[in-house]
Amino acid sequence: MKGTIKRILYEKNFGFLSVEDEEKDIFFHRSGVKEDFNDLKDGEEVEFEIENKDRGPQATNIVKV
């Protein structure tokens, strides 16, 4: 799946992705990023998978496009 990084909170180790045709943003944690978390920037396009966790969907295996 493809999306765009909407917001990263580096100090809290998580962020949100926006996906076309989706109302809600997708949460991601630092542990779901395959590259260096600190290299990601707001507005970058990424590819990822979605896992259903206890608190809802979460992006994993995130890589820059």
C-alpha positions in Angstrom: 0.0 0.0 0.0 1.2 3.6 -0.7 0.7 6.7 1.4 2.3 9.9 2.6 3.8 10.8 5.9 1.4 13.3 7.4 3.1 13.9 10.7 6.0 12.5 12.7 6.5 13.0 16.4 10.2 12.1 16.7 10.4 12.6 20.4 7.5 10.1 20.9 8.7 7.6 18.3 5.5 7.5 16.2 3.7 9.3 13.4 0.7 9.1 11.1 0.3 8.3 7.4 -2.4 9.6 5.1 -3.8 7.3 2.5 -5.8 8.3 -0.6 -9.5 7.3 -0.3 -9.1 6.7 3.5 -10.9 8.9 6.0 -8.7 8.2 9.0 -4.9 8.5 9.1 -2.9 5.3 9.8 -0.7 5.2 12.9 2.9 4.0 12.8 5.5 3.3 15.4 9.3 3.6 15.0 9.5 -0.2 15.2 7.5 -0.5 11.9 10.0 1.5 9.9 12.5 -0.6 7.9 14.9 2.4 7.4 16.2 4.9 9.8 13.2 6.5 11.5 15.0 9.8 11.8 15.5 10.0 8.0 11.7 10.2 7.4 10.2 13.6 6.8 6.6 14.9 6.7 5.3 14.8 3.1 7.4 11.9 1.9 5.8 9.0 0.0 6.1 5.6 1.5 5.0 2.0 0.9 3.8 -0.1 3.9 1.6 -2.9 5.1 -1.2 -2.7 7.6 -1.6 -4.9 10.6 -4.6 -5.0 12.9 -3.5 -4.4 16.4 -5.4 -4.1 19.7 -5.8 -0.4 19.3 -6.7 -0.5 15.6 -4.8 -0.6 12.3 -1.0 0.1 12.3 1.4 0.6 9.4 4.4 -1.8 9.4 7.3 -2.5 7.0 7.5 1.2 6.0 10.0 2.1 3.3 10.4 5.3 1.3 9.2 5.2 -2.4 
